[in-house]
Amino acid sequence: MPRILLIMPSATYRAHDFIQAADRLGAEVVVASDHRFALASAMEDRAVVVDLDDPEASTRKIVELAERRSLDAVVGVDDQGVELAALAAARLGLPHNPPEAVAASRNKAAMRHALEGSGVRQPSWRPVRPGDDAARLAEAVGWPCVVKPLTLAASRGVIRADDRAEVAAAVERARAIAATAQPHDDPSVLVERYIEGDEVAIEGLLRGGRLETLAVFDKPDPLEGPYFEETIYVTPSRKDRATLRSVKDVTARAAAALGLTEGPLHAEVRINQDGPWLIEIAARSIGGLCSRALRFGLGMTLEEVLLRHALGRPLDDLSQASPASGVMMIPIPAKGILKEVRGQDEARTVTGIEGLTITIGPGRPVTPLPEGDRYLGFLFATGDTAEEVESVLRAGHDHLCVVIEENPSG
């Protein structure tokens, strides 16, 4: 029986889906996590606690584990685990991305630097270090601009600024968000030119340096700021073939510029009259529970695709199983304490809705972006066309009423 080490941050949404995928493949799961959380508590010698902020020390732990009983693959489940996965797989002689390429993909300034001179169209950018004149740097990249923490994901801390006063406030706020989330990281932030246009997300798989596109998602809701909360993803994209070819090409060239060669890839691209612009690229698969919107061949999940690839098993049919599918990341409308989400049964009865999962329980604190680090839940739909799927998701969401006590102390 093959053994797969899954590196799972304790806050991951995806433990269940990866465990199920491994079970379907007949593989034994070993878990490395920052806490010995509930899933791993019954796994005895098949669980190891690691420090995701110290890849070197954690790699030594994983190598010691593999010396007692060998591993056949190492997979990082979420963004926080991909650098450790690459380093551990390299030490164990297993298929992997170059660790330095993965590290560059996780730092927005390093990513931008790697893409310079590659022919990949990207926004003009500058790092803003403590003590720098943020307004002067923003003027150098051009207005409007976008301020980003260097290492956070999922639009956390990403803020648009239209003038000198706004950029100073955005830098201070983004830096505070980053310090709360990752207090030991570089306190610098990135300021880059805001790129107008439609945005798409690319889900891909690198095999020996060649990018195979698994899905291109349209994002039909405008992402214009001041914050960049994503909501609806729908695939297949409604862009024309020439545009999609250019999107896939810029994504492949960006991966090559960073040196990524093996495993999942997720990218964000903006499209306007100048063509595609590379906004983000990451050596991981799509986040949250969004992967549940995808099925391949005769029903393979994205997690099964990734584990098959990690184990070197055949992947003959990666066509999408449904004509069209999509997911809505249900936004958090206000800060406070979640009381309830009404209308869930009604939402599930909408024709085309395939599932609804609320991921935050009643009585829990909720915080919207840019400070927040999660969505309220996920709504899934399938249909004959992308237009139909988008309409179904909006209809399902219309039934939901989110009740938040915004000032519990009052």
TALIN-V8004 format. One record per residue. N is the residue number from 1. RES is the residue in one letter. PHI is phi in whole degrees, 0 to 359 (NA if undefined). D_LAST is the distance of its C-alpha to the last C-alpha in whole Angstrom. Layout:
N;RES;PHI;D_LAST + N;RES;PHI;D_LAST
This chain:
1;M;NA;57 + 2;P;292;56 + 3;R;243;53 + 4;I;244;50 + 5;L;270;47 + 6;L;256;44 + 7;I;268;42 + 8;M;237;38 + 9;P;301;35 + 10;S;297;33 + 11;A;269;30 + 12;T;295;33 + 13;Y;280;33 + 14;R;256;36 + 15;A;304;38 + 16;H;300;38 + 17;D;292;40 + 18;F;289;42 + 19;I;297;43 + 20;Q;299;44 + 21;A;297;46 + 22;A;296;48 + 23;D;297;49 + 24;R;296;51 + 25;L;272;53 + 26;G;70;54 + 27;A;254;52 + 28;E;274;51 + 29;V;257;48 + 30;V;243;47 + 31;V;248;43 + 32;A;245;42 + 33;S;216;39 + 34;D;284;36 + 35;H;217;35 + 36;R;278;37 + 37;F;280;35 + 38;A;305;35 + 39;L;298;38 + 40;A;271;40 + 41;S;296;40 + 42;A;261;43 + 43;M;263;45 + 44;E;50;46 + 45;D;283;49 + 46;R;259;47 + 47;A;218;44 + 48;V;222;44 + 49;V;271;41 + 50;V;231;41 + 51;D;259;39 + 52;L;292;39 + 53;D;269;39 + 54;D;227;42 + 55;P;301;44 + 56;E;296;47 + 57;A;296;47 + 58;S;291;45 + 59;T;298;48 + 60;R;299;50 + 61;K;299;48 + 62;I;292;49 + 63;V;297;53 + 64;E;299;53 + 65;L;298;52 + 66;A;291;54 + 67;E;291;57 + 68;R;284;56 + 69;R;203;56 + 70;S;295;57 + 71;L;248;54 + 72;D;256;55 + 73;A;198;52 + 74;V;232;49 + 75;V;230;46 + 76;G;274;43 + 77;V;285;40 + 78;D;232;38 + 79;D;306;38 + 80;Q;294;37 + 81;G;257;40 + 82;V;288;43 + 83;E;292;44 + 84;L;297;45 + 85;A;299;46 + 86;A;295;49 + 87;L;293;50 + 88;A;294;50 + 89;A;297;52 + 90;A;297;54 + 91;R;294;55 + 92;L;268;56 + 93;G;72;58 + 94;L;258;56 + 95;P;305;55 + 96;H;197;53 + 97;N;281;52 + 98;P;302;53 + 99;P;304;50 + 100;E;292;50 + 101;A;290;50 + 102;V;295;46 + 103;A;300;45 + 104;A;295;46 + 105;S;291;44 + 106;R;267;41 + 107;N;238;41 + 108;K;297;40 + 109;A;291;43 + 110;A;296;45 + 111;M;298;45 + 112;R;300;46 + 113;H;298;49 + 114;A;296;50 + 115;L;279;50 + 116;E;295;52 + 117;G;81;56 + 118;S;270;55 + 119;G;86;56 + 120;V;278;52 + 121;R;285;50 + 122;Q;217;47 + 123;P;295;45 + 124;S;296;46 + 125;W;208;44 + 126;R;211;43 + 127;P;283;41 + 128;V;244;39 + 129;R;267;39 + 130;P;306;37 + 131;G;94;39 + 132;D;289;40 + 133;D;276;40 + 134;A;298;38 + 135;A;297;38 + 136;R;296;42 + 137;L;293;42 + 138;A;295;40 + 139;E;295;43 + 140;A;292;45 + 141;V;274;44 + 142;G;107;43 + 143;W;262;40 + 144;P;292;38 + 145;C;230;38 + 146;V;233;35 + 147;V;258;34 + 148;K;221;34 + 149;P;298;33 + 150;L;289;37 + 151;T;235;36 + 152;L;279;33 + 153;A;234;33 + 154;A;60;32 + 155;S;68;31 + 156;R;290;28 + 157;G;79;28 + 158;V;270;30 + 159;I;222;30 + 160;R;276;32 + 161;A;226;33 + 162;D;253;35 + 163;D;204;36 + 164;R;298;36 + 165;A;294;33 + 166;E;294;31 + 167;V;290;33 + 168;A;298;32 + 169;A;293;28 + 170;A;294;29 + 171;V;297;31 + 172;E;298;29 + 173;R;290;26 + 174;A;297;28 + 175;R;294;30 + 176;A;293;26 + 177;I;297;26 + 178;A;295;29 + 179;A;295;29 + 180;T;291;26 + 181;A;283;28 + 182;Q;219;31 + 183;P;297;31 + 184;H;262;35 + 185;D;278;36 + 186;D;304;37 + 187;P;283;35 + 188;S;292;37 + 189;V;232;36 + 190;L;247;38 + 191;V;241;38 + 192;E;221;40 + 193;R;294;41 + 194;Y;289;39 + 195;I;254;42 + 196;E;287;41 + 197;G;131;43 + 198;D;284;42 + 199;E;240;41 + 200;V;233;42 + 201;A;245;42 + 202;I;247;45 + 203;E;252;45 + 204;G;221;48 + 205;L;224;50 + 206;L;269;53 + 207;R;230;56 + 208;G;61;58 + 209;G;88;57 + 210;R;260;57 + 211;L;272;54 + 212;E;252;54 + 213;T;281;51 + 214;L;269;49 + 215;A;197;47 + 216;V;239;46 + 217;F;259;43 + 218;D;281;42 + 219;K;243;38 + 220;P;290;38 + 221;D;280;35 + 222;P;295;35 + 223;L;244;34 + 224;E;249;34 + 225;G;92;31 + 226;P;287;29 + 227;Y;244;28 + 228;F;234;30 + 229;E;285;28 + 230;E;278;31 + 231;T;233;31 + 232;I;262;34 + 233;Y;242;38 + 234;V;226;41 + 235;T;227;44 + 236;P;284;47 + 237;S;295;46 + 238;R;267;48 + 239;K;290;49 + 240;D;289;53 + 241;R;298;55 + 242;A;296;56 + 243;T;296;53 + 244;L;296;52 + 245;R;298;55 + 246;S;291;54 + 247;V;296;50 + 248;K;295;52 + 249;D;294;54 + 250;V;293;52 + 251;T;293;50 + 252;A;296;53 + 253;R;291;54 + 254;A;294;51 + 255;A;299;51 + 256;A;294;54 + 257;A;296;53 + 258;L;282;51 + 259;G;93;53 + 260;L;287;51 + 261;T;225;54 + 262;E;214;53 + 263;G;104;50 + 264;P;290;47 + 265;L;215;46 + 266;H;229;43 + 267;A;225;43 + 268;E;241;41 + 269;V;230;44 + 270;R;259;43 + 271;I;234;46 + 272;N;220;47 + 273;Q;296;51 + 274;D;275;52 + 275;G;116;51 + 276;P;275;49 + 277;W;239;47 + 278;L;281;46 + 279;I;266;42 + 280;E;214;41 + 281;I;214;43 + 282;A;221;42 + 283;A;271;45 + 284;R;206;42 + 285;S;267;42 + 286;I;302;39 + 287;G;270;36 + 288;G;60;33 + 289;L;257;35 + 290;C;298;36 + 291;S;299;40 + 292;R;292;39 + 293;A;281;40 + 294;L;244;44 + 295;R;222;47 + 296;F;234;50 + 297;G;58;54 + 298;L;266;54 + 299;G;123;50 + 300;M;296;49 + 301;T;281;46 + 302;L;298;45 + 303;E;298;45 + 304;E;293;48 + 305;V;302;50 + 306;L;293;48 + 307;L;288;50 + 308;R;301;53 + 309;H;297;53 + 310;A;298;52 + 311;L;271;55 + 312;G;76;58 + 313;R;272;58 + 314;P;298;59 + 315;L;227;57 + 316;D;276;59 + 317;D;232;57 + 318;L;249;54 + 319;S;288;54 + 320;Q;287;50 + 321;A;285;51 + 322;S;252;49 + 323;P;304;50 + 324;A;205;46 + 325;S;206;43 + 326;G;191;39 + 327;V;218;36 + 328;M;248;33 + 329;M;276;30 + 330;I;287;27 + 331;P;286;24 + 332;I;268;21 + 333;P;281;19 + 334;A;199;16 + 335;K;276;14 + 336;G;159;11 + 337;I;247;12 + 338;L;290;15 + 339;K;269;15 + 340;E;192;19 + 341;V;239;22 + 342;R;276;23 + 343;G;84;27 + 344;Q;295;28 + 345;D;297;31 + 346;E;296;32 + 347;A;298;32 + 348;R;291;34 + 349;T;273;37 + 350;V;294;37 + 351;T;301;41 + 352;G;105;41 + 353;I;288;38 + 354;E;258;39 + 355;G;179;36 + 356;L;218;32 + 357;T;232;30 + 358;I;268;27 + 359;T;258;26 + 360;I;238;23 + 361;G;276;22 + 362;P;304;19 + 363;G;88;16 + 364;R;266;17 + 365;P;290;15 + 366;V;229;17 + 367;T;219;18 + 368;P;285;20 + 369;L;296;23 + 370;P;272;24 + 371;E;286;22 + 372;G;293;22 + 373;D;237;25 + 374;R;201;25 + 375;Y;260;25 + 376;L;290;24 + 377;G;173;27 + 378;F;220;31 + 379;L;241;33 + 380;F;239;36 + 381;A;211;39 + 382;T;229;43 + 383;G;187;45 + 384;D;278;49 + 385;T;220;47 + 386;A;297;45 + 387;E;300;44 + 388;E;296;44 + 389;V;297;41 + 390;E;301;39 + 391;S;297;39 + 392;V;296;38 + 393;L;298;35 + 394;R;293;34 + 395;A;294;34 + 396;G;296;33 + 397;H;295;30 + 398;D;299;29 + 399;H;280;29 + 400;L;274;26 + 401;C;234;22 + 402;V;267;19 + 403;V;254;16 + 404;I;234;13 + 405;E;274;10 + 406;E;283;9 + 407;N;222;5 + 408;P;302;5 + 409;S;292;4 + 410;G;272;0
